[in-house]
Amino acid sequence: MAKEILDVLMDMRSKGEPYAVATVVETHGSVSAKTGAKAVVDRDGHVVAGWVGGGCAESSTCEAALGCMQDGNTTVIDIDLN
């Protein structure tokens, strides 16, 4: 998986396409994505490589990634699936 992400990042960078990299930094309880999981989000808010969870987690992550691409800042989001 890491090589796939790196390949995608290198390709997007060489084309000058905006992207964000999302990383799971902490988890609690039973979760589908473990700490360290990564995903690349494109300018349209779609995961193009990797995985940080499904459904609500992916949607929230992509929304935050779009905001980061727009303002150039980083962020940490808290997703409570309970």
C-alpha positions in Angstrom: 0.0 0.0 0.0 2.8 2.5 0.8 4.3 2.2 -2.6 0.9 2.8 -4.2 0.5 6.0 -2.1 3.9 7.2 -2.9 3.4 6.5 -6.6 0.1 8.5 -6.6 1.7 11.4 -4.7 4.7 11.6 -7.1 2.4 11.5 -10.1 0.1 14.2 -8.7 3.0 16.4 -7.6 4.6 16.1 -11.1 1.3 17.2 -12.7 0.9 20.1 -10.2 -2.4 18.7 -9.0 -3.5 19.7 -5.5 -3.8 16.9 -2.9 -4.0 16.2 0.8 -2.6 13.3 2.8 -4.8 12.1 5.7 -3.2 10.0 8.5 -5.0 8.3 11.3 -3.1 9.4 14.4 -5.1 7.9 17.2 -7.9 5.4 17.6 -10.1 4.2 20.4 -12.3 1.1 20.6 -13.1 -1.1 17.7 -12.2 0.7 14.5 -11.7 -0.3 10.9 -8.6 1.8 10.2 -5.7 1.5 12.5 -3.2 4.2 13.7 -0.9 5.1 10.8 -3.3 4.4 8.0 -3.1 6.9 5.2 -5.1 8.2 2.3 -4.5 10.6 -0.5 -7.4 13.0 -1.3 -7.6 14.8 -4.6 -8.9 18.2 -5.5 -12.5 16.9 -5.9 -12.5 15.4 -2.4 -12.1 11.8 -3.4 -9.8 9.2 -1.9 -7.5 8.2 -4.8 -5.1 5.9 -2.8 -5.0 4.4 0.7 -7.8 4.2 3.2 -8.7 5.8 6.6 -12.0 4.1 7.2 -15.3 4.0 5.4 -18.6 5.8 5.4 -18.7 8.7 7.9 -15.0 8.6 8.6 -14.1 8.9 4.9 -16.6 11.6 4.3 -15.5 13.7 7.2 -11.8 13.2 6.3 -12.4 14.3 2.6 -14.3 17.4 3.7 -11.5 18.4 6.1 -8.9 17.7 3.3 -10.7 20.0 0.9 -10.6 22.8 3.5 -6.9 22.2 4.1 -6.2 22.4 0.3 -8.2 25.7 0.1 -6.5 27.5 3.0 -3.1 25.8 3.0 -3.3 24.8 6.7 -3.2 21.4 8.4 -5.8 20.2 10.8 -6.7 17.4 13.2 -10.2 16.2 13.2 -12.0 14.1 15.8 -14.5 11.6 14.4 -16.8 10.0 17.0 -18.6 7.0 15.5 -20.7 6.3 18.5 
